[in-house]
Structure formats: structure tokens, C-alpha cells
């Protein structure tokens, strides 16, 4: 080898040394490790994304089932069951003007938005709307029930005439004139305006309820006793 010739070159070509081979091997090993780590990160991110998507879908499904009342979650329903008076009032009540009646509308069906729809229709007829929510129907009335306290029976008659087919229930706890209407699975639509009767009338009650008519005082008159022929005036 001439003095001018470099030891890492041969005939103009570079000669790969052992150290260079080792460096290339180390770099290749590092690149493979980095690639594996990158793939693991991508895999974990994919798993997390799938889990989040599944959880969101499950939450949306559960919310829809609760909203449409196909699932009932204890404690989420508005209000508790009324303390019912099993007696049905037999008096006739006057039809209260719609604009004097506050009505709470509840949906006990699987039809989403039914309470809101009916509440809007009742508002258009002049009723004042209170609560609009879901509620279980625990009474024997597939169309629905109308609930009020003893002070709100004229108001209940007005609501019942507009929601034909509902049955009346007395809530003994209620002290105001507000009325609840709980819509059942057989409810179709409100009574058409021209067919709403506004005359006095009785409240149709749940099947099996007893009459609350007051007991008439006894008219029994004891028979007179004729004096015995043998008796004498003292």
C-alpha cells in the first residue's frame, strides 16, 4: 500500500469497518424497537377509542330507553303515587274555565315526547301548564287518569272532558286545585274542541271505586205503643 492510499478506501471505494457495521446494527435495532413502540401506542389508542365509542353508544341507548319508558329507573319518575281515596264523588261539578286550571302532564307510555305534545295542545286551549315529565301509571286505566285533591274537582272535570276516556282519582294529600293527567298506552288524542262538553257533570272514576255519597239520615219512626186495656193512669 502506498503512503498516499487511505486505509479505509480501496480502488476508490470505501471499506466498511467493524465499528461502522456495529453502528448500523445498533441503529437497526433501535429503529425496530421504535417501530414496535409506535405500533403498541397506536394499538392502545385504538382500544381506548373503541371503548369510549362503545360507552357513549351504551349511554345514548340507555338514555333513549329511559326517555321512551321502556326502562323504568326507580327514583327518576316525577312525584310519588297519590294517596288515593277509594270513594268516587257522586256530586255534579261545574266545568271550570280552562284559563283557571293548572294541569301537570305526564307520559306513562313508550312514546317519546307525548307529554310535551299534549301539554302544548292543552296550552293552546287555554290551560296553564305546570310539570311536563314521565311518570308510571299504577292505576287500572289504559287511556290514563286525572288526579286532583278534593278542592280541584271542577278543574279535574275540565281536564277530563278534554282528555276523554281518562278515569278520576282523588289524592287525599293535595290541598290546591292543580290537576295531574297521566297518559296511558291507549291514549290517542284529545277530544276535538267542538265535542268538549262544558255543562255540569260527574267525574268518571276508576273501576271498582265506591260511591262517596253521604249516607242519608235514618227516617225510621218507632211504632206507637197503644196502652194496654189493663193499664191505668197513675
Order of alpha helices (4+ residues) and beta strands (2+ residues): beta-beta-alpha-beta-beta-beta-alpha-beta-beta-alpha-beta-beta-beta
